Amino acid sequence: MAAVLAPTLADTRPRSLREIQAPVAADLDVFRTHFRDAMRSRVRLLDAVVQYLLKRKGKQIRPTLVLLSAQVSGGITERSYRAAALVELLHTATLVHDDVIDEADSRRGVASVNVLWKNKVGVLLGDYLLSRGLLLALDDGDYDLLHVMSDAVRRMSEGELLQIETARRFDVTEEKYFRIIADKTGSLIAACMAAGAASAGADDETVARAKQIGETIGLAFQIRDDLFDYDADAAAGKPIGLDLQDRKMTLPLILALDIAPEAEAGRIRKIVRKRTKSRAQTREVVRFVKESGGLAAARGRMEELAAQAAEALGTFPPSEAREALVGLCAYVAARSR
């Protein structure tokens, strides 16, 4: 399909999330009703935990993507609300399970479920949310949406396990890094865009195009997250070096090691391999990544990906929703958490 003139990322000022969500603000209210209804339980303990989660609604970027994608692909339908609820149920389930696995005390400054109700409740809650998502799709015969989301969950699990495997072997290449983040982050954003387009009745070509744009946005999103570990100015007060403590090789470090002379790169690799690092050693690696150019190079890759996604959106007809999606690409590249 020939591209329709669209604003480029360079022409687009970073927007607030509220501005991005404006074209679907009323639809997000409808989605929230579907989401709350899907999470209800007659078990008192489970309902108490669910109510706690609902108060921490977060940014709801993923449901926003579903609805904006539906809007540019033909228009929001009742299936679009179910798709958005399905996405948020599965995303919330993975976050709850991640907190258990990571033994996290909090998420975005708020106590995590596993801390307040212990790990067993956290695991069972995640399972419950996954089952509610499956039933939401099955009860209404949304088999295509279920297939899209199930494939995303498979890829997310594979991506996380591949990251664990490579951290143990310490053999992360740039190619393997992109494979990991495409699976663990890009797959869900891709599924949001694909599910939105499918819910609007778009043809297979349009769904595939939306999915590819979503995956590109997801790659940029994850690189932005990885940049925070080396950039205190952008991290909004969050401690730097957390990925280093877990021996995770992310793009800023990978590119820095590729750029640096072998002797210096070898010295840094020895530090990163250590299971326990001093604060001084962590600061040394962070300084190395900045001074070698790894941080700037990774930021450049992120901006390229965000620009590619924005350009690809030009294949959709002009609309407020399309402009909002281009604005989201700029938001992803500029966000400070």
N, C-alpha and C positions, 0 to 999 in steps of 0.2 A: 504494500500500500504506500502511495506517495505521502511524504511528510507534509503536514500542515504547519505553517509558520507558528512557532511557539517561542515564548521567552526562554533565553538560555540562562544557565546558572549564573553567568557573569552579569547578566542584566537584572537578576532577581535579588532583591535585598533579603537577608534572613528575616523570616517572619516569626512571630510568636506562635506557639501551638494553638492558642485560641483563634488567631487569624486563619491558620491552616484549617481548623475544624469548622470555621464559620459556615461554609457551604452545606455542611451536613449536621449542623448543630441540633436541629430539631430531630433528625434521624438518629442521632446519638442518644437522645432521650428515649426514643422508642426501643433502641437496642438495649439500653440499661434495664428497661422493664423486662425484656426477654431474658436478659442475663440473670436478673434477680430471681425471676420465676424458675429458671432452670436450676438454680442452686439451692432452692428450698428443700428442707428435709423435716420429717416428723420426729427424728431423733434429736432430743434436746441438746446433747453435747455437740453433735454435728452442726445443728442450726446455730449454736452460739459461736462456733469457730467460723462458720460461713458469714455471719453478721459482722464479725471482726474483720474478715477479709474485705467485705463490701465497703467498709468505712475507709479502707486503704485502696481506693479505686485506681490510683496511679494515673499515668498520662493517657492511657487508652489509645496509644498510637496505632496498634494493630487493628482494632475495630474501625478506627478512622480510615485506615488504608482500605479495608474491605468496602466501606461505604463510598469512599471517593472513587475507587476502582469501578464499583457498580455504576456510579453516576456517569463516569466518562464512557462506559461500555454499553450504555443503552438505557439506564435509569434504575433507581433503587426499587426493589420489590420486597414482598414479605419474606422471600427466601434470603434476601440480603441481610435482614435483621437476624435471621437464624444463623447465617454464615458468620456474622460478626460475633454472635454469642458463642458459637462453636469455637471460633478462634480464641476468644478470651478465656473460655473454660479450659482449653488445652494449654494455653500459655500460662494461666494461673497454676494449673496442676504441675507443670514443669518447674515453675518457680518454687512451689512448696517442696517438691522433691529435691530440688537443688539445695535449698536451705538445710534440709536434713543431711544430704551428702556432704556439704561443705561445713556442717556444724556451725552454721551462721547464727549469730545472736540477734541480728537485726537486718532489715532491708529498708533502704532509704531512711534510716534513722528511727524506724519503728520496730519494736520487738517482733521477732519471727514466730510463726505458729509453733515450731518445734521447741522453742524456748518456753513459751507459755503453757503448752499442752503436751510437751515431750515428743520424742521422735515417732513413737508408734502412732499417735494421732496425726502427725504430719504426713506420714506415709499413707495412712488410710484415707485422709482427706484428699490427697493427690489422686489416689485411686478412684475415689468417689467422683471427683470432678471430671476425670477421664471418662468414667462410665456415663455421667450425665451428658457429656458432649456427644458420645456415641449414640445414646438414646435420642438426643435431640435431633440428630440427623436421620436416624432410622425411623423414628415415629412419623416423620413427614416425607419419607422416601427420598431424601436428599443424598442419594448414593454417590453422585458425582462430587459433592462437597466433602462427603466422608472420605472418599478416595484421595482427594487432594490433601486433606488434613492428616490422614493416616500415613501417607507417604512422607509428609513433613516431619511427623513424629519419629518415623523410622530414621530419617536422615539426621535429625537432631541427636538421636541416641548414638548413631554411628560416629558422628562428628565428635561428640564428647569422649567416646571411648578411644577414638583415634588420637585425640589430644593427650589422653592419659598414657596411651602406648608410646607416643613420641616423646613425651616428657621423661619417661623411664629410660628410653634409649638415647635421648638427647640428639636426635637426628632430624630435626625439623628444617626442611628446606623451604624456600619461598613457595614453591609449587605445592608442597604438602600443607603449608600454612593456609593457602587459599582454598585448598580442598576442605580443610577442617572448618574454616569459617563459613564457607558456602553451605556446608551441611548443618553446622550447629546454630547459625544465625540467619544466613541467607535463605535457607529453606522455608522458614516460617514466614518471613516477609514476602517471599515469593508466593507462598500458599495464600496469604491474605489477598494479594492482588489477583491471583488466579480465581480464588473463591468468589471475590467480588464480581469479577467479569462473568463468571459462570452463572452467578445468581441473577444477573441482569439478562440472561438469555443470549449472551454473545456466542459467536461461532468459535470453533476450535482454534482458528488462527489468532483471533483476538485474545482468547484465554491464554494461549501460549506466549503471546507478546507481553501481556500484562504480567505473567509469571516471570519472564526474563527481566523485565524492568524491576520487579520486586526483588529478585535475587541480587541485582546490581546495587539497589538501595541498601539491601541487607549487608553486603560486603563493606560498603562505605560506613554503615552504622557500626559494624564490629571493629573496623580499623580505628574509628573515632574513639571507641571504648578503650582500645589498646594504647592509643596515644596518651590517654589520661594517666597511665601508669608511669609515664616518663615526663609529664608536663604539669607541674604543680600549679602553674598560672591558670590552666584550663580546667583543672580537676575540681574546682569549687570547694576547696578545703579538704578533699579526700586524700588520705596518705598515699604517697607514691611508692612504687616498688612492690606492690602486693603480688603481682604476677611473678616477679623475680623470686619472691619467697617460695612460691609454688613451683619454681623452675620451669615456668611457661615461657616458651620462645615465641614472641609475637613479632609483628612486622618491623617495628622500629629497631629492635635488637637484631633481627635477621639481616636487615639492610645495613646496619652499622657494622656488623661482622664482615659482610661482603665487601664493604668499602675500605675498612681499616687494613693496615699492614698486617701480615700473618702473625708476627711476633706479638703485637698488641692484641690482636683478635684471640690468639691462643691464651693469653693471660686472662682476658675477660671470660673466656669459656670456662676456665678452671674455677673462677668465682661463681659463675652461674650454676655449675654442676653441683656445688656444695649444697647439702640438704639444709644446713643452717648458715645464715649469713649475718654478719654484724651490720649495724646501721652504716658504718663507714664503708663497708664493701658494697652495700646496696647503693649508697650515694655515688660511689666510684663508677658503678655500671651505668647509672642514670646519666652521670656527667659524660661518660664515654659515648653513649648513644646520642646525646645532644651535640657534643663537639665534633664527632665524626661525620655528622650529617644524616644519621639514620632517622632521627625524629623528623627532620624537614622532608626527607625522601618519602617517608611513610605518609606524611601529611599530603604530599603531592599526589600519591597514589589514591588516597581517599578522595581528594578533590576531583581527580580525573574520573573516578567511578561515579561520583555524584553528578558530575557534568554529563556523563554518558547516559545516565538514567533520565536526566532532565531533557536531553536532546531526543531520546527515544519516545518521550511522551508527546513529541510533536506529531506522531502518527495518529493521535486521537484528535477529534474535532475540538475547536476552541470552546472553552467553557470555564466557569468559575472553579469547577472541580479540578479541571486540568491545571489551571494556574495554582491551585492549592497544592496539588501533587508536586509541581515544580518547586513551589515554596518549601515543601517538605524536604526535597533534596537539599536545598540550601540550609534548612534547619538541621538536618543530619550532620552536615559538614561543619556547622558553626556551634552546635550545642555545647553546653558546659555541664553535662550530666543529663 
